[in-house]
Amino acid sequence: MRKEYDFSKGKRGPAVESPGKTRITIMLDNDIIESFRARAEARGIGYQTAINEALRAALNDENVPLTAGKLREILRQELLHAD
């Protein structure tokens, strides 16, 4: 190793940019984070990926009317994942 390194042209931030992604800070309840972590681990994915998928699904479902069939589907999913 060198005794000195020149960081005069260094920049803060990630070494490799993630195209199409933005780093943010968000406050979430601890139980929400733990639930996403547990579900993500069971699926073999990262919890941030699971949160992103849930947000994307919520955006896609935003304009879809809630039908009795959809409500049953949601309740089944929630009961299946309830610990």
C-alpha positions as CSV (number, residue, x, y, z in Angstrom):
1,M,0.0,0.0,0.0
2,R,1.1,3.6,-0.6
3,K,1.8,5.9,2.3
4,E,-0.4,8.6,0.7
5,Y,-3.3,8.5,-1.6
6,D,-4.7,11.5,-3.6
7,F,-8.5,11.9,-3.0
8,S,-8.7,15.4,-4.4
9,K,-10.9,14.3,-7.3
10,G,-13.0,11.9,-5.1
11,K,-16.7,12.3,-5.0
12,R,-19.2,11.2,-2.3
13,G,-21.8,8.6,-3.0
14,P,-21.9,5.1,-4.3
15,A,-19.1,3.7,-6.3
16,V,-21.5,2.3,-8.8
17,E,-24.7,4.2,-9.7
18,S,-28.0,2.3,-9.7
19,P,-29.8,3.5,-12.9
20,G,-33.5,4.1,-12.4
21,K,-33.2,4.2,-8.6
22,T,-33.0,7.1,-6.1
23,R,-31.6,6.8,-2.6
24,I,-34.1,8.3,0.0
25,T,-34.6,8.3,3.7
26,I,-38.0,7.2,4.9
27,M,-39.4,6.5,8.4
28,L,-41.4,3.2,8.7
29,D,-42.8,1.5,11.7
30,N,-40.6,-1.3,13.1
31,D,-43.3,-4.0,12.7
32,I,-43.7,-3.1,9.0
33,I,-39.9,-3.4,8.4
34,E,-39.7,-6.7,10.3
35,S,-42.7,-8.1,8.4
36,F,-41.1,-7.2,5.0
37,R,-37.7,-8.6,6.1
38,A,-39.3,-11.9,7.1
39,R,-41.3,-12.2,3.9
40,A,-38.4,-11.2,1.8
41,E,-36.1,-13.7,3.5
42,A,-38.6,-16.5,2.9
43,R,-38.7,-15.5,-0.8
44,G,-34.9,-15.1,-1.1
45,I,-35.0,-11.5,-2.0
46,G,-34.0,-8.2,-0.2
47,Y,-36.6,-6.5,1.9
48,Q,-36.1,-3.2,0.0
49,T,-37.0,-5.1,-3.2
50,A,-40.2,-6.5,-1.4
51,I,-41.2,-3.0,-0.3
52,N,-40.6,-1.7,-3.9
53,E,-42.8,-4.5,-5.3
54,A,-45.6,-3.7,-2.7
55,L,-45.5,0.0,-3.6
56,R,-45.6,-0.8,-7.3
57,A,-48.6,-3.1,-6.8
58,A,-50.4,-0.5,-4.8
59,L,-49.9,2.0,-7.6
60,N,-51.1,-0.4,-10.2
61,D,-54.2,-1.2,-8.1
62,E,-55.0,2.4,-7.4
63,N,-57.5,2.8,-10.2
64,V,-59.0,-0.7,-10.0
65,P,-62.3,-0.8,-8.2
66,L,-62.5,-3.1,-5.2
67,T,-64.8,-6.0,-6.0
68,A,-65.9,-8.7,-3.6
69,G,-63.6,-11.2,-5.4
70,K,-60.6,-8.9,-5.1
71,L,-61.4,-8.3,-1.4
72,R,-61.5,-12.1,-0.8
73,E,-58.2,-12.5,-2.6
74,I,-56.6,-9.8,-0.4
75,L,-58.0,-11.3,2.8
76,R,-56.7,-14.8,1.8
77,Q,-53.2,-13.4,1.2
78,E,-53.2,-11.5,4.5
79,L,-54.4,-14.5,6.4
80,L,-51.8,-16.7,4.7
81,H,-49.0,-14.4,5.7
82,A,-50.3,-13.7,9.2
83,D,-47.8,-15.0,11.7
